[in-house]
Amino acid sequence: MTRFRPCIDLHDGHVKQIVGGTLRDGEAPETNFVSDRGPEWFANRYREDGLTGAHVIRLGAGNTQAARDALSAWPNGLQLGGGITGDNAGEWLASGAAQVILTSWLFDGDQQFQQDRLERLAAEFGPERIVVDLSCRRGPGGWIVAMNKWQTPTDLYVDGSTLDRLAPFCSEFLVHAADVEGLKAGMDEELIRMLGAESPLPITYAGGASSLDDLSRTEALSGGRVDLTIGSALDLFGGTVPYHQCVRWNQDSSS
């Protein structure tokens, strides 16, 4: 069954919701929402409501303490991504991350995928502590993983072959559809359908969700095999989708 998965996106030390395609070094991104509450407030709320599998994403520098605040509020209850490398993954796991989310570090300076890096961390910490972020943009022939704040295309396509190849070395996949992330203007339904048909592991999709009905839509498109993150459209982040109804969706789905 499709579940609602919450998020805590951190930018400049604050909880924000940003239009994903506008994240660029040295430029102010287009921002939908800036919270006056700290990340620990959201982490506590998710813990109290039993929303497992939430991801905390550090969008650039200046978010280390904010990430630690979130993890301290719910030790071993949150996934952490953004700037995770082979050098700091162990530190973040020791600091309370349930899993670390690997993205740009899995590619070299020429945007070539380095599977040996993933295999090394899986061997060191166990695949159950690893989530692979395959956030992507549409390109020639399909969806292409984009690194460096979703700006740089790589050589890795998001398809059944890739999902099967990486599955032994992680516990889940996370996929932001960067072309629609933060726009609240509709999900990439073709991508959701493909992920549901092809992924051998639990997988979470984010990007473009704008209504509570998108949970049931994701369930229908994926056969209940893809979870959904609702970000900018959620009322916790200034949107109109009632958070408490998302919580109720999960409760009803598990009953």
C-alpha positions in Angstrom: 0.0 0.0 0.0 1.2 3.5 -0.8 2.2 5.5 2.3 2.6 9.2 2.9 6.3 10.0 3.6 7.1 13.3 5.2 10.2 15.4 4.7 12.3 18.1 6.3 14.2 20.1 3.7 16.9 22.3 5.1 18.4 25.4 3.4 20.6 28.0 5.1 19.8 26.3 8.4 16.0 26.7 8.1 13.2 24.4 7.2 12.1 25.5 3.7 10.2 24.3 0.7 12.0 25.2 -2.5 11.3 24.9 -6.2 13.9 22.2 -6.9 14.9 23.2 -10.4 16.0 26.7 -9.1 18.7 25.4 -6.7 22.0 26.8 -8.0 25.3 27.7 -6.4 25.6 31.4 -5.7 21.9 32.1 -6.5 18.9 32.5 -4.3 16.4 29.7 -5.1 12.7 30.2 -5.6 11.2 29.5 -2.2 7.6 28.5 -1.5 7.9 28.5 2.3 10.2 29.3 5.2 9.2 27.9 8.6 9.6 29.8 11.9 9.9 26.4 13.6 13.1 24.5 13.9 13.7 21.1 12.3 13.3 19.4 15.7 9.7 20.5 15.8 8.9 18.6 12.6 10.9 15.6 13.7 9.0 15.4 16.9 5.7 15.8 15.1 6.5 13.0 12.7 7.6 10.8 15.6 4.4 11.4 17.6 2.4 10.6 14.5 4.3 7.4 13.7 5.5 8.6 10.3 8.5 6.4 9.7 10.7 6.8 6.7 10.8 10.6 6.7 13.8 12.1 5.0 15.9 15.1 6.1 17.7 16.7 3.1 20.5 19.3 3.5 20.2 21.5 0.5 23.7 23.0 0.4 26.0 24.3 3.1 25.0 25.7 6.5 22.7 23.0 7.5 24.9 20.7 9.8 23.5 21.9 13.1 19.9 21.9 11.8 20.3 18.3 10.7 21.7 17.3 14.0 18.8 19.0 15.8 16.3 16.9 13.7 18.2 13.7 14.4 18.5 14.4 18.1 14.7 14.8 18.3 14.1 11.4 16.7 17.2 9.2 17.0 17.2 6.4 14.5 13.9 7.5 13.1 14.9 9.7 10.1 16.8 9.3 6.9 19.5 11.9 6.2 20.7 13.1 2.8 22.6 15.9 1.2 26.4 15.9 1.1 26.7 12.3 2.3 30.1 10.8 1.4 32.2 7.8 2.3 34.0 10.0 4.8 31.0 11.2 6.8 28.4 8.5 6.4 29.5 6.7 9.6 29.5 10.0 11.5 25.9 10.7 10.5 24.7 7.2 11.3 26.4 7.5 14.7 24.6 10.8 15.2 21.2 9.2 14.9 20.4 8.8 11.2 18.4 5.6 10.6 19.8 5.5 7.1 22.0 7.8 5.0 20.9 8.8 1.5 23.6 8.7 -1.2 23.4 11.0 -4.2 26.2 13.0 -5.8 29.0 11.2 -4.1 28.2 8.1 -6.1 29.4 9.9 -9.2 32.9 11.1 -10.2 33.9 14.5 -11.6 32.9 13.4 -15.0 29.4 12.5 -13.8 30.1 8.8 -14.2 28.4 6.4 -11.8 30.8 4.7 -9.4 29.1 1.6 -8.2 32.2 0.5 -6.2 31.5 3.4 -3.8 28.0 2.1 -3.1 29.2 -1.4 -2.7 31.9 -0.3 -0.3 29.5 1.6 2.0 27.0 -1.3 1.8 29.7 -3.7 2.9 30.8 -1.3 5.7 27.4 -0.4 7.2 25.0 -2.9 5.7 22.6 -2.3 2.9 19.8 -1.7 5.4 21.5 1.6 6.4 21.7 2.9 2.8 19.1 4.7 0.7 20.1 5.5 -2.9 18.7 8.8 -4.3 17.9 8.5 -8.0 16.4 12.0 -8.3 16.2 12.7 -12.0 15.2 14.9 -15.0 13.6 13.8 -18.2 16.2 13.5 -21.0 16.6 11.8 -24.3 15.4 8.2 -24.0 14.1 8.5 -20.4 14.8 9.8 -16.9 18.5 10.7 -16.2 19.8 11.0 -12.6 20.8 14.6 -11.9 23.5 15.5 -9.3 24.7 18.8 -7.8 21.3 20.1 -6.6 19.7 18.4 -9.6 21.5 20.6 -12.1 24.0 18.2 -13.6 22.9 15.2 -15.7 24.9 12.0 -15.2 25.4 8.8 -17.2 22.8 6.9 -15.1 19.3 6.3 -16.3 16.4 5.5 -13.9 15.0 2.3 -15.3 14.4 -1.3 -14.4 17.9 -2.4 -15.2 19.4 0.3 -12.9 17.0 -0.5 -10.0 17.8 -4.2 -10.2 21.6 -3.6 -10.3 21.6 -1.3 -7.3 19.0 -3.2 -5.1 21.5 -5.6 -3.4 23.4 -2.6 -1.9 20.6 -0.5 -0.4 17.3 -0.8 1.5 15.3 1.8 -0.5 15.3 4.2 -3.3 14.3 7.9 -3.2 13.3 9.6 -6.4 12.6 13.3 -6.7 11.2 14.3 -10.1 13.3 17.5 -10.3 11.4 18.9 -13.3 8.2 19.3 -11.2 9.6 19.4 -7.7 8.1 22.2 -5.7 5.7 23.4 -8.4 2.5 21.8 -7.0 1.4 21.5 -10.6 1.1 17.7 -11.0 3.2 14.6 -10.6 5.2 12.8 -13.2 2.7 10.0 -13.5 4.6 8.1 -16.2 7.6 8.0 -13.8 5.5 6.8 -10.9 4.0 4.0 -13.1 7.5 2.9 -14.2 8.8 2.9 -10.6 5.9 0.8 -9.4 6.4 -1.7 -12.1 10.2 -2.0 -12.0 11.5 -1.4 -8.4 12.4 -4.5 -6.4 12.7 -2.4 -3.2 10.6 0.1 -1.3 10.7 3.4 -3.2 9.5 6.9 -2.4 8.6 9.4 -5.1 8.5 13.2 -4.6 7.6 16.0 -6.9 4.5 17.9 -8.0 2.0 16.5 -5.5 -0.8 19.1 -4.9 -3.7 17.3 -3.3 -4.7 14.6 -0.9 -6.0 12.7 -3.9 -2.4 12.3 -5.1 -2.0 9.6 -2.5 -4.7 7.4 -4.0 -3.5 8.4 -7.5 0.0 7.2 -6.7 -1.4 4.0 -5.3 -3.4 3.4 -8.5 -0.5 4.2 -10.8 2.0 2.1 -8.9 -0.1 -0.8 -7.7 0.6 0.5 -4.1 4.3 -0.1 -4.5 5.4 3.6 -4.5 5.2 5.9 -1.4 4.6 9.6 -1.9 6.2 12.7 -0.3 4.0 15.8 -0.3 6.1 18.9 0.4 5.2 22.4 -0.7 1.5 21.5 -0.9 1.3 20.3 2.7 -0.4 22.7 5.2 2.6 22.3 7.5 4.6 24.1 4.8 2.0 26.7 3.9 0.0 24.6 1.4 -3.5 23.3 1.4 -3.2 19.6 1.8 -4.2 18.7 5.4 -1.3 17.0 7.2 -3.7 15.2 9.6 -5.5 13.6 6.7 -2.1 12.3 5.4 -1.5 10.8 8.8 -5.0 9.3 8.7 -4.3 7.8 5.3 -1.3 5.9 6.7 -3.3 4.7 9.7 -6.1 3.5 7.4 -3.7 1.8 5.1 -2.1 -0.2 7.9 -5.3 -1.2 9.6 
